[in-house]
Amino acid sequence: MASAPRQGRYRLANQILDLARNARFEPGHHLREQQLGDLIGVSRTPVRSALLLLAERGIVEARRNQGFF
């Protein structure tokens, strides 16, 4: 059962990466949770979880009190 949410997190992380590539975000672009959630059709909570996964992997940067870049 625990793998289902984990798979969703990975799937969402890949969707965020696809969005960033397609939108041609420049390095350092501020990734806003609400905006990403609106584009993908999910709430901010799973977006935040996916962004944390990407930050753990060194793909995005998490800045305290500022968000993800």
GUKOLKE-488244 format. One record per residue: residue in one letter; z, x, y of N, C-alpha, C in turn. Coordinates in steps of 0.1 Angstrom, whole numbers, padded with zeros to 4 digits, always signed. Layout:
N
aZXYZXYZXY
...
//
This chain:
69
m+0000+0008-0012+0000+0000+0000+0000+0008+0013
a+0007+0020+0013+0008+0028+0025-0005+0034+0028
s-0014+0035+0019-0027+0041+0022-0036+0032+0030
a-0035+0019+0029-0043+0010+0037-0042+0012+0052
p-0030+0013+0058-0029+0015+0072-0034+0029+0075
r-0032+0039+0066-0036+0052+0069-0051+0053+0069
q-0058+0046+0060-0073+0045+0060-0078+0039+0073
g-0071+0028+0078-0075+0022+0090-0073+0031+0102
r-0063+0040+0102-0061+0049+0112-0072+0060+0113
y-0076+0064+0101-0088+0074+0100-0101+0067+0104
r-0103+0055+0100-0115+0048+0104-0115+0046+0119
l-0104+0042+0125-0104+0040+0139-0106+0053+0147
a-0100+0064+0142-0102+0077+0148-0117+0081+0148
n-0123+0078+0137-0138+0081+0136-0146+0072+0146
q-0141+0059+0148-0148+0050+0157-0146+0056+0172
i-0134+0061+0175-0132+0067+0188-0140+0079+0190
l-0142+0087+0180-0150+0099+0181-0165+0095+0183
d-0169+0085+0176-0183+0080+0178-0185+0075+0192
l-0175+0067+0197-0176+0062+0211-0177+0074+0221
a-0169+0084+0219-0169+0095+0228-0182+0102+0228
r-0188+0104+0216-0201+0111+0215-0212+0103+0221
n-0212+0090+0218-0222+0081+0223-0222+0080+0239
a-0209+0080+0244-0208+0079+0258-0209+0092+0265
r-0210+0103+0257-0212+0117+0262-0200+0121+0271
f-0188+0117+0267-0176+0121+0275-0176+0137+0276
e-0173+0141+0288-0171+0156+0290-0158+0160+0285
p-0156+0173+0282-0143+0178+0278-0133+0175+0289
g-0121+0171+0286-0111+0168+0296-0111+0153+0300
h-0121+0145+0295-0122+0131+0299-0109+0124+0295
h-0103+0116+0303-0091+0108+0300-0095+0096+0291
l-0089+0096+0279-0092+0086+0269-0081+0075+0271
r-0084+0064+0278-0075+0054+0280-0074+0044+0268
e-0061+0042+0264-0059+0034+0252-0064+0020+0253
q-0061+0014+0265-0066+0000+0267-0081-0001+0267
q-0087+0008+0274-0102+0008+0274-0108+0009+0260
l-0103+0019+0253-0108+0021+0239-0106+0009+0230
g-0094+0003+0232-0090-0009+0224-0100-0020+0227
d-0102-0022+0240-0112-0033+0244-0126-0031+0238
l-0130-0018+0239-0144-0015+0234-0145-0017+0219
i-0134-0014+0211-0134-0014+0197-0130-0028+0192
g-0122-0035+0200-0117-0048+0196-0104-0048+0189
v-0095-0038+0192-0081-0038+0187-0072-0036+0198
s-0059-0037+0195-0048-0035+0205-0046-0020+0208
r-0038-0017+0217-0035-0003+0221-0027+0004+0210
t-0019-0003+0203-0010+0004+0193-0018+0011+0182
p-0028+0005+0175-0036+0013+0166-0044+0024+0172
v-0049+0021+0185-0056+0032+0192-0047+0044+0194
r-0035+0041+0198-0026+0052+0201-0023+0060+0187
s-0022+0053+0177-0020+0059+0164-0032+0068+0160
a-0044+0063+0162-0056+0071+0159-0057+0083+0168
l-0054+0081+0181-0054+0092+0191-0044+0103+0187
l-0032+0099+0182-0022+0109+0178-0027+0117+0166
l-0034+0110+0157-0040+0117+0145-0050+0127+0150
l-0059+0123+0160-0069+0133+0165-0062+0144+0173
a-0050+0141+0179-0043+0152+0186-0037+0162+0175
e-0032+0156+0164-0026+0165+0154-0037+0174+0148
r-0049+0169+0148-0060+0177+0143-0066+0187+0153
g-0062+0186+0166-0066+0194+0176-0080+0190+0182
i-0083+0177+0180-0096+0172+0185-0094+0167+0200
v-0083+0161+0202-0080+0156+0216-0067+0163+0220
e-0064+0162+0233-0051+0168+0238-0042+0156+0242
a-0030+0157+0238-0020+0147+0242-0012+0153+0253
r-0011+0147+0264-0003+0152+0275+0008+0142+0278
r+0020+0147+0278+0032+0139+0279+0031+0132+0293
n+0034+0119+0292+0033+0110+0304+0020+0109+0311
q+0009+0114+0305-0004+0113+0311-0014+0106+0301
g-0012+0108+0288-0022+0102+0279-0029+0112+0271
f-0041+0108+0267-0049+0117+0258-0062+0121+0266
f-0066+0133+0263-0078+0139+0270-0087+0146+0260
//
